[in-house]
Amino acid sequence: MSSPAPKKKQPNCFDCVHHYITHEPRHPYGCRRFGFKGPFLPSRTVFLETGMKCAYYTGQEKPIKGSRPSGSNGRLA
């Protein structure tokens, strides 16, 4: 028996620079690059409409745990 083919993982929109929350109850998620809002995550909508993974997914820089932002000297004010 052969193992099933690995599923293609869709990009996580919450890690994408183009994703935003609209605060509209019927269309809570949006994609600035594609220019639409919808009830589902944009990557899911793109996959359902085109059958392909999102072509414009661009990951954000995640901060390294324990490091300070550049230019920070630890003071708040």
Secondary structure, DSSP 4 states (H G I P E B T S, - for coil): -PPPPPPPPPP-GGGBTTEEE---TT--EEETTTTEEESS-HHHHHHHHHSS--TT--BPPPPPTTPPPTT--S---
